[in-house]
Amino acid sequence: PGHAYLPPGGKHLRGIRDGARWRCRVDDGPAVNRHQPAVDVLFRSVAESAGANAIGAILTGMGDDGARGLLELKNAGAPTLV
């Protein structure tokens, strides 16, 4: 609580489960939707790790980055906001 995590330019941010703890992973995977970092990468990792225990929100966007990931969150049972 009370923290916001942002990846540096050129790196993706992923949310991962580590036993009973949550961790952030920063990596230099390939660009997605021409972006690096890409919101789709973050949302996809959260959908896989947290599923219905997550909440997804897009406040603004660059093109369609985040749309597919938000749909994956919704399909995993997470409430979503746009």
C-alpha positions in Angstrom: 0.0 0.0 0.0 1.1 3.5 -0.8 3.6 2.6 -3.5 3.6 3.0 -7.3 6.1 1.0 -9.4 7.2 2.3 -12.8 9.7 0.5 -15.1 12.5 2.4 -16.7 12.3 3.1 -20.4 13.1 0.1 -22.6 12.1 -2.4 -19.9 8.8 -4.2 -19.2 7.3 -4.5 -15.7 5.6 -7.8 -14.7 3.7 -8.7 -11.5 4.7 -12.2 -10.3 3.7 -14.4 -7.4 6.5 -15.7 -5.2 5.0 -18.0 -2.7 2.8 -15.8 -0.4 4.4 -12.6 -1.7 4.0 -10.4 -4.7 7.0 -9.1 -6.6 7.8 -6.9 -9.5 10.0 -8.1 -12.3 11.7 -5.8 -14.7 13.1 -7.3 -17.9 14.1 -6.3 -21.4 11.8 -8.5 -23.4 10.9 -7.4 -27.0 8.7 -4.5 -27.7 4.9 -5.2 -27.6 2.6 -2.9 -29.6 5.7 -1.0 -30.5 6.2 -0.1 -26.8 8.7 -1.0 -24.2 7.4 -0.9 -21.5 4.0 -2.1 -22.6 0.9 -2.2 -20.5 -0.2 -5.4 -22.2 2.8 -7.2 -20.7 2.0 -6.0 -17.2 -1.7 -6.8 -17.5 -1.0 -10.3 -18.9 1.3 -11.1 -16.1 -1.2 -10.0 -13.5 -4.0 -11.9 -15.2 -1.9 -15.1 -15.0 -0.7 -14.5 -11.5 -3.7 -12.9 -9.7 -6.7 -13.6 -11.9 -9.9 -12.5 -10.2 -8.0 -11.1 -7.3 -6.8 -8.2 -9.4 -8.4 -5.0 -10.6 -7.5 -3.6 -14.0 -7.8 0.0 -15.1 -6.7 2.0 -18.2 -6.8 5.8 -17.6 -5.4 6.7 -21.0 -3.4 5.0 -23.7 -1.0 5.1 -26.5 -2.8 3.4 -29.4 -4.2 0.1 -28.3 -1.6 -0.8 -25.8 -3.3 -2.3 -22.8 -6.6 -3.3 -24.6 -5.6 -7.0 -25.0 -4.1 -7.3 -21.5 -7.2 -5.7 -20.0 -9.4 -8.2 -21.8 -7.2 -11.0 -20.4 -7.7 -9.6 -16.9 -11.5 -9.5 -17.5 -11.5 -13.0 -18.9 -9.6 -14.1 -15.7 -12.4 -12.7 -13.6 -10.9 -9.4 -12.6 -13.1 -6.3 -12.5 -11.9 -3.8 -15.2 -12.3 0.0 -15.6 -11.7 2.2 -18.6 
